[in-house]
Amino acid sequence: MAAITVAALALAACGEDKPAAPKVDANNPLAGMSLEQRAAAMAPITTGTELPVTMIPNIPEAAEAYYGKDSKMMIAQTRDADAVKTSMGTNGALTYVFADDGTFVQRVNDKGQDACSYIFPDGKRVVFTSTRDNIDMPVGNWSDSNNYPQGAELYIADIDGKNPVRLTNNKYYEAEVSVSHDGTKLVFGRQIDGKMDLWIMNADGTGERQITFTGDWQEGAPFFLPGDDRIMFRAWRASEYGKIRPTPMTVFTIKTDGTDWRRYTYDGDMNWAPFPAPDGRHYVFVRVTNKDTNDWDVYLGDLAGTPPKRITFHDGFDGLPSMSPDGKKVAFARSTGPGFMSGLKTFVMDASALGIGTTNLFNPEWGLPMQDDPKPAEAAPAPAAAPAEPAKQ
């Protein structure tokens, strides 16, 4: 069949009437392309100038900061001497809320070790991950999926930390939690027997249901897209984890009923920590700009299929980005210390010039349906001088 096809194409090329070039759909520029063609068309744009950024004052080292609906109040996991020590003996993190100008800072949780957290759209409640009721269990390592802290449960509380309610009680790793725009649903990652999948439940902890069921793909860091009917997340393959550095990660979306799973990055690089913009089309995420210097930056991605654009230009680690609901700010963690990911501080970028609106532009035809997902090639051993990797949350 292949020989016949090649011969037919050769004969057609000899004729006087050559076939017209395929039309490119401006609204879906990758339509009809193979995975390899998509990867080539999506080569990132790494040149440019950084927009104005400021460091949030009056807060300790912090990472994974997310905005509340008012685009001013934030929540993050923050280094605290009262937290359980990490496996390396350093201070663990506890959940804080703060204004992005540093004029207000308040601790939400006071014991255990915390991870991802989120503010409800009413601005009165928060959800967070903590080991506060399982501090007798091994502390684990938030950066190593082979040793995630078991006993990391989900909690909701008032924004000042009062009236905490435990939502899960199973001693699994449950984290990477976020809230739907209407405040009625939570989406999170749960690891059972070493396998990570996405789950959804009602905001009061009822109605749990699993939405991904994969043996190889390890899904996490989910966030609701505008409209609350789809979720953006990233995943890596267990068959590649630890064998390729940095770990290949792919950006996906999926419907909340577990159907219509689609991918949006195709290059096999570590496309990490995607967070959707309020326009339903763009997202911020992290990738390595220069492996030789271990330079990681925040990029602006486009679900429609135009190349991602670098938006931070710091020599070192920039990562864990999020965008404000009004589309005018990008928050991210920047390493201010001498080592990789050391001295992480939260910075805010004035992203008004990016022109991100709040009208939902999502097109369900974007992306590559997962039924077309190829089987992975056998992973090669990690190179001896591979760059350091950030935490996988």
C-alpha positions as CSV (number, residue, x, y, z in Angstrom):
1,M,0.0,0.0,0.0
2,A,2.8,2.4,0.9
3,A,4.6,1.8,-2.4
4,I,1.4,2.4,-4.4
5,T,0.8,5.6,-2.5
6,V,4.4,6.9,-3.2
7,A,4.1,6.0,-6.9
8,A,0.8,7.8,-7.2
9,L,2.2,10.9,-5.6
10,A,5.2,10.8,-7.9
11,L,3.0,10.6,-11.0
12,A,0.8,13.4,-9.7
13,A,3.9,15.6,-9.3
14,C,4.8,15.0,-13.0
15,G,1.4,16.3,-14.2
16,E,0.7,19.9,-15.2
17,D,-1.9,20.4,-12.4
18,K,-0.2,20.2,-9.0
19,P,-2.4,19.7,-5.9
20,A,-3.1,22.9,-4.0
21,A,-1.4,23.4,-0.7
22,P,-3.6,22.4,2.3
23,K,-5.5,25.3,3.7
24,V,-4.6,26.4,7.3
25,D,-7.5,27.1,9.6
26,A,-6.6,30.2,11.5
27,N,-8.9,29.1,14.3
28,N,-7.3,25.6,14.5
29,P,-3.8,25.9,12.9
30,L,-2.7,22.3,13.8
31,A,-5.8,20.6,12.3
32,G,-4.8,17.6,10.2
33,M,-1.2,17.6,11.4
34,S,0.6,14.5,12.8
35,L,2.1,14.6,16.2
36,E,5.6,15.3,14.7
37,Q,4.3,18.1,12.6
38,R,2.5,19.6,15.6
39,A,5.7,19.5,17.6
40,A,7.6,21.3,14.8
41,A,4.9,24.0,14.4
42,M,4.9,24.6,18.2
43,A,8.6,25.4,18.6
44,P,8.7,27.9,21.5
45,I,9.5,31.5,21.1
46,T,12.3,32.2,23.6
47,T,13.2,35.8,22.8
48,G,11.5,38.9,24.2
49,T,11.5,41.2,27.1
50,E,10.1,40.6,30.6
51,L,7.1,42.7,31.6
52,P,7.3,44.5,34.9
53,V,7.5,42.2,38.0
54,T,7.5,42.9,41.7
55,M,8.2,40.6,44.6
56,I,5.5,40.3,47.2
57,P,6.9,41.7,50.5
58,N,6.3,40.5,54.0
59,I,5.8,36.8,53.3
60,P,8.3,34.0,53.9
61,E,9.5,31.7,51.1
62,A,6.4,30.6,49.2
63,A,5.4,28.7,46.1
64,E,2.3,27.7,44.2
65,A,0.4,30.9,44.9
66,Y,-3.1,31.1,43.5
67,Y,-5.4,34.1,43.2
68,G,-8.9,34.4,44.7
69,K,-11.7,35.8,42.6
70,D,-10.9,39.4,43.6
71,S,-7.5,39.1,41.8
72,K,-5.8,40.5,44.9
73,M,-6.0,37.9,47.7
74,M,-3.7,34.8,47.3
75,I,-3.1,31.5,48.9
76,A,0.2,29.5,48.9
77,Q,2.2,26.9,50.7
78,T,4.7,28.9,52.8
79,R,7.9,27.9,54.7
80,D,7.1,27.9,58.4
81,A,9.2,26.7,61.4
82,D,6.1,25.3,63.0
83,A,5.6,22.8,60.1
84,V,6.8,19.2,60.2
85,K,10.3,19.1,58.9
86,T,10.9,17.8,55.3
87,S,12.7,14.6,54.6
88,M,15.9,16.7,54.1
89,G,15.5,18.3,57.6
90,T,14.4,21.8,56.3
91,N,11.3,23.7,57.3
92,G,8.1,22.3,55.8
93,A,5.3,24.4,54.5
94,L,2.0,25.6,56.0
95,T,-0.9,27.4,54.2
96,Y,-1.0,31.2,54.2
97,V,-3.3,33.7,52.6
98,F,-2.0,37.2,51.7
99,A,-2.6,40.2,49.6
100,D,-0.5,40.4,46.5
101,D,1.0,43.7,47.7
102,G,2.0,42.3,51.0
103,T,-0.3,44.5,53.1
104,F,-2.1,41.5,54.6
105,V,-0.6,38.1,55.7
106,Q,-2.3,35.4,57.7
107,R,-1.6,31.8,58.4
108,V,-4.5,29.3,57.8
109,N,-3.1,26.1,59.2
110,D,-0.7,25.6,62.1
111,K,0.4,22.0,62.1
112,G,1.5,19.2,59.9
113,Q,3.0,19.8,56.5
114,D,0.9,21.4,53.7
115,A,0.9,21.4,50.0
116,C,-1.5,22.8,47.3
117,S,-4.3,25.1,48.3
118,Y,-7.0,27.2,46.7
119,I,-9.5,30.0,47.6
120,F,-13.2,29.5,47.0
121,P,-14.8,32.1,44.7
122,D,-16.9,33.5,47.7
123,G,-13.5,34.6,49.2
124,K,-14.6,33.2,52.6
125,R,-13.3,29.7,52.5
126,V,-10.2,27.8,51.4
127,V,-9.3,24.2,50.6
128,F,-5.8,22.8,51.3
129,T,-3.7,19.6,51.5
130,S,-2.2,18.8,54.8
131,T,-0.7,15.9,56.8
132,R,-2.0,17.6,60.0
133,D,-3.8,14.5,61.2
134,N,-1.2,12.0,60.0
135,I,2.0,13.5,61.4
136,D,3.0,10.1,62.7
137,M,3.3,8.8,59.1
138,P,6.6,9.1,57.1
139,V,7.0,12.6,55.8
140,G,7.7,11.5,52.3
141,N,8.8,13.8,49.5
142,W,6.5,16.1,47.7
143,S,9.0,16.2,44.8
144,D,9.2,12.4,44.2
145,S,6.1,10.5,43.0
146,N,7.8,7.3,44.3
147,N,7.7,8.7,47.8
148,Y,4.7,11.1,48.0
149,P,3.6,11.9,51.6
150,Q,0.9,9.3,52.3
151,G,-1.7,10.7,54.7
152,A,-1.9,14.0,52.8
153,E,-5.6,14.7,53.2
154,L,-7.9,17.5,51.9
155,Y,-9.5,20.1,54.2
156,I,-11.7,23.1,53.9
157,A,-11.7,26.0,56.4
158,D,-12.7,29.6,56.8
159,I,-10.2,31.9,55.2
160,D,-8.8,32.7,58.6
161,G,-8.3,29.0,59.4
162,K,-11.3,28.6,61.7
163,N,-13.8,25.8,61.4
164,P,-11.5,23.3,59.5
165,V,-13.3,20.3,58.1
166,R,-11.5,17.2,56.9
167,L,-12.9,16.0,53.5
168,T,-10.9,12.8,53.0
169,N,-9.9,10.1,55.4
170,N,-8.0,7.3,53.7
171,K,-4.2,8.0,54.2
172,Y,-3.6,8.1,50.5
173,Y,-1.7,11.0,48.8
174,E,-4.3,13.6,47.9
175,A,-3.2,16.9,46.8
176,E,-3.1,19.3,43.8
177,V,-6.6,20.5,44.6
178,S,-8.5,23.4,43.0
179,V,-12.1,24.8,43.0
180,S,-14.6,25.2,40.2
181,H,-15.5,28.8,39.2
182,D,-19.0,28.4,40.7
183,G,-17.6,27.0,43.9
184,T,-19.5,23.7,43.9
185,K,-16.8,21.2,42.9
186,L,-13.3,20.3,43.8
187,V,-10.8,18.5,41.5
188,F,-7.7,16.9,42.8
189,G,-5.1,14.2,42.3
190,R,-5.1,10.9,44.3
191,Q,-2.3,8.3,44.3
192,I,-3.3,4.7,45.0
193,D,-0.7,1.9,44.8
194,G,1.7,4.3,43.0
195,K,-0.8,5.3,40.3
196,M,-2.0,9.0,40.1
197,D,-5.4,9.8,38.7
198,L,-7.8,12.7,38.8
199,W,-10.9,12.8,41.0
200,I,-13.8,15.2,41.4
201,M,-16.1,15.7,44.4
202,N,-18.6,18.2,45.7
203,A,-17.3,21.1,47.7
204,D,-18.6,19.5,50.9
205,G,-16.7,16.2,50.3
206,T,-19.6,14.2,49.0
207,G,-20.0,12.6,45.6
208,E,-16.5,11.5,44.9
209,R,-15.8,10.1,41.5
210,Q,-12.7,9.2,39.5
211,I,-12.3,10.7,36.0
212,T,-9.0,9.2,34.7
213,F,-8.1,5.5,34.8
214,T,-4.6,5.1,33.4
215,G,-1.8,2.7,34.2
216,D,1.0,4.6,32.5
217,W,0.0,8.3,32.4
218,Q,0.3,9.9,35.8
219,E,-2.1,12.9,35.9
220,G,-2.0,15.8,38.3
221,A,-2.2,19.6,38.9
222,P,-5.8,19.9,37.6
223,F,-7.7,23.2,37.2
224,F,-11.2,23.9,35.9
225,L,-11.4,25.8,32.6
226,P,-14.0,28.6,32.3
227,G,-17.4,27.1,32.1
228,D,-16.4,24.3,34.6
229,D,-17.1,21.5,32.1
230,R,-13.4,20.8,31.3
231,I,-10.2,20.5,33.3
232,M,-6.7,21.3,32.3
233,F,-3.9,19.2,33.8
234,R,-0.4,17.8,33.1
235,A,0.8,14.2,33.1
236,W,3.9,12.2,32.6
237,R,4.3,8.5,31.8
238,A,5.4,6.1,34.6
239,S,7.3,4.2,31.9
240,E,9.5,7.3,31.4
241,Y,9.8,8.6,34.9
242,G,13.4,8.5,36.1
243,K,14.6,7.3,32.8
244,I,14.5,10.6,30.9
245,R,15.6,13.9,32.3
246,P,13.9,16.2,32.6
247,T,10.7,14.2,32.8
248,P,8.6,14.6,29.7
249,M,5.3,16.2,30.6
250,T,2.3,16.9,28.5
251,V,-0.5,19.4,28.8
252,F,-4.1,18.0,28.5
253,T,-7.7,18.8,28.9
254,I,-10.6,16.5,29.7
255,K,-14.3,16.8,30.3
256,T,-15.5,16.5,33.9
257,D,-17.2,13.3,33.0
258,G,-13.9,11.7,31.9
259,T,-14.5,12.0,28.1
260,D,-12.9,14.0,25.3
261,W,-9.3,13.7,26.7
262,R,-7.1,15.9,24.4
263,R,-3.4,16.8,24.4
264,Y,-1.9,20.2,23.5
265,T,1.9,19.7,23.7
266,Y,3.8,17.3,21.5
267,D,7.5,17.8,21.9
268,G,8.4,15.4,24.7
269,D,9.8,18.2,26.8
270,M,8.8,18.9,30.4
271,N,5.8,21.1,29.9
272,W,5.0,21.5,33.5
273,A,2.5,23.3,35.9
274,P,0.0,24.6,33.3
275,F,-2.6,27.0,34.7
276,P,-5.5,28.2,32.5
277,A,-6.1,31.8,31.7
278,P,-9.6,33.3,32.1
279,D,-10.1,33.4,28.3
280,G,-10.3,29.6,28.0
281,R,-7.6,29.7,25.3
282,H,-4.3,30.6,26.8
283,Y,-2.4,29.2,29.8
284,V,0.8,29.8,31.6
285,F,3.3,26.9,32.2
286,V,6.9,26.1,32.8
287,R,9.6,24.6,30.7
288,V,13.4,24.6,30.6
289,T,14.9,27.3,28.3
290,N,18.5,26.2,28.6
291,K,19.4,22.8,29.9
292,D,23.1,23.6,30.1
293,T,22.5,26.5,32.6
294,N,19.5,24.9,34.2
295,D,17.4,27.9,33.3
296,W,13.6,27.4,33.7
297,D,11.1,30.0,32.6
298,V,7.4,30.7,32.5
299,Y,5.7,30.6,29.1
300,L,2.4,31.7,27.7
301,G,0.8,28.7,25.9
302,D,-2.1,28.7,23.4
303,L,-4.6,25.8,23.3
304,A,-5.4,26.8,19.7
305,G,-2.0,25.8,18.6
306,T,0.3,28.8,18.1
307,P,3.8,28.6,19.5
308,P,4.3,29.2,23.2
309,K,6.0,32.5,24.2
310,R,8.5,32.9,26.9
311,I,7.5,35.6,29.4
312,T,10.1,35.5,32.2
313,F,13.8,36.2,31.5
314,H,15.5,35.4,34.8
315,D,18.7,33.4,34.8
316,G,17.7,30.5,37.1
317,F,14.4,29.0,38.1
318,D,11.0,30.7,37.4
319,G,8.0,28.4,37.8
320,L,4.7,27.4,39.5
321,P,2.8,30.2,37.6
322,S,-0.9,31.2,37.9
323,M,-3.0,34.0,36.4
324,S,-5.4,36.3,38.1
325,P,-9.1,35.9,37.2
326,D,-9.1,39.3,35.6
327,G,-6.3,38.2,33.3
328,K,-4.0,41.1,34.2
329,K,-1.5,39.5,36.5
330,V,0.8,36.4,36.5
331,A,2.1,35.1,39.8
332,F,5.1,32.8,39.8
333,A,7.9,31.6,42.1
334,R,11.4,32.8,41.4
335,S,14.6,31.4,43.0
336,T,16.5,34.1,44.8
337,G,19.1,31.9,46.4
338,P,22.4,30.5,45.2
339,G,21.1,26.9,44.5
340,F,18.5,25.5,42.2
341,M,15.0,26.4,43.5
342,S,16.5,27.9,46.6
343,G,15.1,31.1,48.2
344,L,11.8,30.8,46.4
345,K,9.9,34.0,46.5
346,T,6.5,34.9,44.9
347,F,6.6,37.5,42.2
348,V,3.7,39.2,40.4
349,M,4.0,40.3,36.7
350,D,1.9,43.1,35.3
351,A,0.5,41.0,32.4
352,S,-2.0,43.6,31.1
353,A,0.1,43.9,27.9
354,L,-0.6,40.3,27.0
355,G,-4.2,41.2,26.3
356,I,-5.8,38.2,28.0
357,G,-9.5,38.8,28.2
358,T,-12.2,37.1,30.3
359,T,-14.5,35.9,27.5
360,N,-14.4,32.1,27.2
361,L,-12.9,31.4,23.7
362,F,-12.4,27.6,24.2
363,N,-12.9,25.5,21.1
364,P,-13.5,21.8,21.7
365,E,-11.8,21.0,18.3
366,W,-8.4,22.2,19.5
367,G,-5.9,19.6,20.6
368,L,-5.2,16.0,19.6
369,P,-7.8,13.4,20.8
370,M,-6.2,10.8,23.0
371,Q,-7.4,7.9,20.8
372,D,-4.6,9.1,18.5
373,D,-2.0,9.1,21.2
374,P,1.0,7.0,20.1
375,K,2.5,4.3,22.3
376,P,5.7,5.6,24.0
377,A,9.1,4.6,22.6
378,E,11.4,2.7,24.9
379,A,12.8,5.3,27.2
380,A,16.6,6.0,27.0
381,P,18.7,6.2,30.2
382,A,18.9,9.6,31.8
383,P,22.0,11.4,30.8
384,A,24.8,11.6,33.4
385,A,24.7,15.5,33.4
386,A,20.9,16.0,33.3
387,P,19.6,19.3,34.6
388,A,18.0,19.4,38.0
389,E,14.3,19.0,38.0
390,P,11.7,21.1,39.9
391,A,9.1,19.4,42.2
392,K,6.4,17.7,40.2
393,Q,3.4,19.4,41.8
